[in-house]
């Protein structure tokens, strides 16, 4: 299992979309939200994603394809 810390920045049209729920169901990745700031027109979440490394990579690619900015915050925390 791998754990990675990321910052997810959401555009206005995705603020109300259950993106993390879809990430969990589709990729079997568990997010641990550490900080967040979500408002009507913007939002960001800092979270640790826990799961198999291939599932995390696929999940991050999917998030990017949805229009979410993904910033890696440091290296892998645990392997």
N, C-alpha and C positions, 0 to 999 in steps of 0.2 A: 504494500500500500504506500501511496505517496501523498504528501500534503504540500500544497502550493498556496501562497498568499497572493491575491490579485485585487486590483481595483477595477470595478465595473462602472462605466459611466454611460448612463442611459439618455438617449435623445428624447425629446418631449413626447413623441408618438408612442414610445414604449414604456413610459413611466407606469402606466396602469396594467401592463401585460404581465401575467404570472411566469416570467422567464425562469426564475430559480426553480419553481415547481416543475416546469418542463425539463430543465436540466437534470433534476433528480430522477424523474421518471424515465427519461430517454437514455441517459448516459450512466446511471447508477453512481453518480458523484454526489457526495454529501457536503453542502456548504455550511460553514460556521461563520455567521455574520459577526464581525468584530466592531464595525462602525458603519453608519449610513446617514445619508442626508437626502431625503426624498421629498420633493415639493411638487406642486402642480405642473410646472413646466420643465423640470430637470430632476436628475437624481444620480447619486453615486452610492456604491456599496463597496466596502473593503471586507473581503471574506477569505477564509481559508477553505480550499477545496480539497477534500479527502477522497481518495479512490485509487483505482489502478491507473498507472501513468498513461496508458493508451486511452482510457476513458476520459481522463482529465484533458488530454490533448485534443481529443475529438470534441469534447464539450466546449473548450475554449474556441476552437475553430467555428463551431456552430454559433456561439455567442457573437463572434465577429461577423459572421454571415447575416445575422439578424440586425446588424447596425449598432451593436454595443461596442464601445471602445474598451479593450482589455489591456490593462497595464500590469505586468508582472512586478511584484514588489519583493525583490530579493530572490534568493535561490530557493530551491526545494527545501522545505522545512524538515521533512522526515522521509525516509525510504524504507 
